[in-house]
């Protein structure tokens, strides 16, 4: 009886807090859940029982995009879905999603979960499916080296009832082969965008014996087809694979092969090879739960990005593309994507070091920034945020022309000033790269300016 009262009280207080935050113009994606957990620490256990089925998406990069893709696909087939679509991916964000969308029953619970928060979440729920995207160094001051993060997730998977959908191209995911769970593997074969050399040398040693891995090709970061010459560990056979990737009209056209039997071509209109992996993860899940392939194709091809993940905000005289970046592999791939764009453009990189971003910004020195040093189509590179001077220094040392670099010294309004500067330059396209706390601020300024125009 006491637990039932605490449960109801925590939901009520959470709703009140959410409504108050909405009045104040805040999103309220985490605080309602945080307070509810204080009142009733086991609330997630009770809430998760409302879901007929649950999928969890975890990993370093791609969680939010994959979550949004799966929501977009399932929303056309199911009425009652609960999900943390706005990227609040710790336990309080998961709880908040239930409080905001409070129903008696849900057909699906779809949650992205921060790698370090997986133990906290899995303590209270047993997902039917879990997608493992990739594991890179990210916020070293929070998690330490990436091996620690992988171990956190591995140790949390105590139930064999969870089917694992695993990115087989990440050598760190070999760790999960030891589990008895049902496993489905996806990956991308060698294609027009594959490389032979590593751009960011991390997690390139065998998780089985420690020897440096050999690669047939690399699609991004350390993601590709690998093998250990010492112990024989290698990328496993793929259940779902991308056979080829071509670029047409600023979109990717890629061919998916399913269980060595069926093939289907897809078009995705957002740049970045990492997005092909996000699409493939969503396609794998959707096919596995029995959805029609033609329906999945339609949903993938009409998907629209939001929340600063390759989101385009249109102005009369230019398009501004927002890209979240928070670790060396992510930043390297963003810059690689910009390098493929032949249009004249300006670039703004906003680097913050608030707790949510990670205080350690040494990762910008590990990113392959040198790739853009000789790109003449980048007319200006602006540096902003709390650590703007470090960005400019890194760009300078990468060999980018100093006369094209402009620094907005760290101060209260430097993000606003830098965003307005990029809106007023003479380019018809601009990219804004931002860390976790920087991106919402930049986006808010852009939306306000868009409304004014």
N, C-alpha and C positions, 0 to 999 in steps of 0.2 A: 504493500500500500504506500509506504514511504517513497519507494523508488518511482512509483507511478506519479505521485504528486510532484516529486523533483523533476521528473521528465516533463510534465506539463508546464511547470513553472519555468524551466529552462527554455522551452520553446517560446513561451509567452514573452519572457524578458528579451530573448533574442530577436523576436519580431519587433518589439518596441524600439530596441536599439537600432535595428535596420531602418525602420521608418524615420527615426530621428536623424540618422546619417543621411538618408535621402533628402530630407528637408534642408539639411546643411550643404547639399550638393556633393556629398561623398558617395562612393560606390557601395561601401559597406560589405565587402566581399569576405572579410575575415573576422572583424570584431564581434559580430553577433555570435558566431560559433565559439570564439574564444571565451566569452562570458558564459555561454551555455555550458561549456565544458567545465568551467569553474563551479557552476551550480550542481551539475550532474556529470561527473567524469566518464560514466559509461554510456553517455547519450548516443554515441555513434553505433554502439552495439544494438540498441533498440531501433534506431533509425534505419540501419542497413537491412533489418528484417522486413522492412516494407518493400524491398526490391525483389522482384522475381529472379532477376539475374543482374550481375555486376561485372563490369570490365574496368580494370585499372591500367593506366598508361604511365610508365615511368622510364627514366633515362635522363641523360643530360640535355640533349637537344631534341626538339620535335614534339614534345609532349602537348603543348597547347594547340599546335596545328593539327596533329593527329586527333586530339580530342574533338576539335571543332569539325574536322572532316567526318568523324564517326557520328557525331550528333547530327550533322547535316544529312547523312545517309539514313540514319534510323528515324529521324523526325518525319520522314515521308511514309513510314510504315507503322510507327507506334505513337500513341497519344500521350502516354504518361512516362516521361523521362525526367530524371533528375541528374544534374551535372554542374560541375564548377567550370563553366565555359570561359570565365574571365581571368583564368590563370592563377587564382588563389589556391595553391596546390599543397599546402600543409594541412594538418588535421583540422584546424579551425576553419579553413576554407571549405573543406569537404562538408563539415557540419553546417556551415552557413548555407550551403546550397540546398540542404534539406529544409532549413528554417524558412528561406525565401520562397521556396516552391513546396509548401507543406501540403501533402496529400496522404491519404490512407494507404495507397498502393502505387507502386511504380513498376512498369514492365522492365525498364532498364535503369540501372545506375551507371553513369559513365563518368569516371573521375581520373583526371591527371593527378599524379602524386609525386611531389618532390622526392628525389632519390633518398635523401636523408630522413624524410618523414615516413617512408614505407613501413618501418617497424611500428611506428605509432598507429598507423592506419590499419595495417594487417592484424594488429592485436585485436581489433574489434570487428573486422569483416573478413570473409573468405571469398575473394572474387572468383567468378567462373572462368574468367579470362584475364591474363595480364600480358600487356605488350611491353617488351624490353627493347627500347629504341637503340641507344648507344651509351657509352660511358666515356666521358672526357674529364680532364682536370677542370674544375669549376669551383670558384670560391674556396680556395685552399685554406683560408682562415676559418672556414666553417667545418669542412669535411676532411681536410688533410689530403693526402694523395688519393688518386682514383681507385686504387686497390681497396682502400677502406670503404669507399662508397659501394663498390660491387659486393663486398662482404656483407654490408648492412642489408642489402636487398636479398642476397643469397640466404642469409641466416633467417630471414623473415618468412621464407617460403616453406613452411612446415607442413602445409596441407597438400596432398597429392590431387585434391579435387580441382585445383586451378590449372587450366590449360595455358601453357606459355607460348606466346607468339613472339619469336626471337629474331632479331636482325642478325643473321648468320655471318654477315660481312664484318662485324665487330669482333676482333680476336678476344676481347675481354669477356664476351658472352659465351666463350667455351667453358667458362666456370660453371654455367648452369647445366651442362651436359651430365653432371654427376647426379642431378635430381631425378626422381622417379616420375615426375609429372609428365603428362602428355605434352609433346612439343611440336610446334609447327614453325618451320624456318622460311624466312623470306630474304631476298637479296637481289643485287643488281649485277648482271653480267657485264663483261667488258663492252664499252660503247664508245661513241665518238668523243665523249668528254672525259674518258678515263685517262689516268696519268701513270707513268712508270716510276716517278720519284715522289717521295714523301714531301709535303709542303710544311707539315707540322709533325715533328718526330716525337710522338708520345704514345705510350701503351703499345710498343712495337715488339715486346718480348713475350714469349710463349708463357701462358698462365700455367702450363703443365710442368715445364722443366726450366724455364728462365732463359732459354737461348733466343737470340734475335731472330725474328721471323723473316721469311723470304716472301716477297709479293710478286704475283703475276701481273697485277695492275691495282691501282688505287682509284677510287671514285671521289673520295674527299677525306681529309684528315688521315686517319689510319684505317679507313673503311674500304675494304676491297677483298680480293681473293688472296689468301695467305696460306703458308705452310711452314711448319717447323721441321727443319732438316734433321734435327737430333732425335726427337721422339715421335715424329710422324703426325702430330696434331695438325689439323687443317680445317679449313672451312667445310662445314658439312654439306650434304646434298640439299638442294633447295626445293621446297614444296611449292613456293610461289616465287617467280623470278621475272625481272625485267630483262627482256632479250635485246632490246635496242632502244636508243633515244635519239631523236632528231629534233631540231629546232625549226619551227615554221611560224612566221608572223609573230615573233616574240612569245611563242608558246612552245611547250614541250609536247611532242608526240611520242609516246612510248608503248612498247608491245609487252604485254604481260602473259607469261605462260603459267598455267595452273596444273599442278600434279602431273606434269609431262603429257597432258592430254589436250586441254583446251587453251586457245590463245585469243586474246582480245586487245584491240588497240584503244588507248586512252589519250585524251588531250588535257593538259593542265596549263593554265595560262599565267602561272607565277614562276619566276626564275629561281634558280638554285637547285643543284643536283640533290641536295638534302631533302628538297620537297618531293622528289620522286620516291625517296624512301618513305616519307610520311604518307604519301598516297598509297604506296604498296602495302604498308602496315594496315591502313584502313580497308583496302580492298581485300586483303587476306582475312581480316576479321569478318567482314561483311559476307564473303563467300562461305566462310566456315559456319556461320549461323544460318545459312540457307537462303540468303537473298539472291534475287535474280541478277545475273551479270549485266544485262542490258540496263536494268534499273540503276545498278551501282555506277556504271559508266556515265549515265545521264547526270547523276548527282555529283560525281567527281568533276565533270566538265562544266557544271554551272555553279560551282563553289565560289564564294567570295571571301577574301581575307578581311579580317578585322583585327583590332587591338595591336596595330603596329607590326604585324608579321607580314612583311611585303605588301602592306596596305597602301593603296594609291589614293591620295587626296587631290582632287582636281581644282585648279584655279583657272581663271580666264586665260592667263598667259603662260601657265606651266603646270606640270604634274609633279607632285612631291611624293616620293616613295619612302615609307617608313620601314626600317629594318631593326629588329631587336638583336643585340649582340652582347654576349656576356662571358665568352671564353675564347681562347686562341683559335680553336678549330672553327667555331662559329664565325668569328671575325674574318678568318682567312677565306671561308667560303662566300661570305658576303662580298668581300673585295674581288674574289674571283668572278662572281656573278656580275658585279659592276664592270669588270674588265671585258666581259663578253658583250656588254652594251656599247654599241658603237656611236650612239648619239652623244652630242656635246652635253655636258652636265657639270654641276657643282656638287660637292659632297660636304656634309656637316657631320662630324663625329662628336657626340655628347657623352663624356665619360664622368660618371659619378662614382663615389666610393662610400655611399651610405651603407648601413648594415645589410640591406636587402641586395645590394650590388656585390658586396664583398669589399673589405677594406684593402685587400691586397690587389694592386693593379699591375703587378709584374707581368701578367698574362699578355698585355699588349706587345711586349717585347718578344713573345714566343710566336705571335701571329705572323703569317707571311705577308706583311705589308709591302715588301719589296715588289710584289706583283704589279702594283699600280704606279710604281715610280716613273715609268716611261709612257704612261697612257696620256697622250696629248689631248684626248677628248675631255679629260677632267680639267676644267678651266680654273677652278678655285677649290681649295680644301680648307674648310673652317673647323676650328677646334673650340669646343665649349664644354660647359659643365664644371664640376668641382675640381677636376684634374685636367683642365684644358691645356695647361703648359706642358704636361707630360705627353699629351697627344701630339702636340706640335713638335716636340723634341723627337718623338718616335718617327713621325712622318719625315722629318728632316734627315734623320739617320738612315731612313730607308732609301734616300736618294731622290725624294720628290723635290721639285724645284722650289727653293725657298720663297721666291717672289710670288708664288701661288698660294702660300700658306698664310692664313690670318688667324690669330689667336684672340679669343675673347677671355680676358683674364677673369679668374674665378671671383664672382661676386653674386649678390642676391638675384640680380635680373639678367645674368649673362646668357642664360638659355633663351629667354624671351628676345633679347637683342640679336642673338645669333640666328634664331628662326626667322625673324623679320628681315634680317640681312639676306638670307638665302631666298626669301620670297621676292625680294626687290632686285636680285641680280638679273643679268640679261640672258639667262639660260632658260630654255623651255622645259628642262627636266632637272630635278634635284633629288639627291638621296640624303636622308637623315638616318644616321646610324646612332643608336642610343642604348645605354645599359638599362637595367630593369626599372630603376626609379626615374631615369631621364626620359624614357620613351613616352610614358603617360603625360608628362609635363609638356613635351614638344607637341604631342598630338592634341592636347587641350588648346594650346595656343593656335595651332593650325585650324582646328574646327571653328574657333572663335573668329579668326581672320576670314575664313571661308564664308561664314554667315554675314560678316560685315560687307563682303564683296557681293 
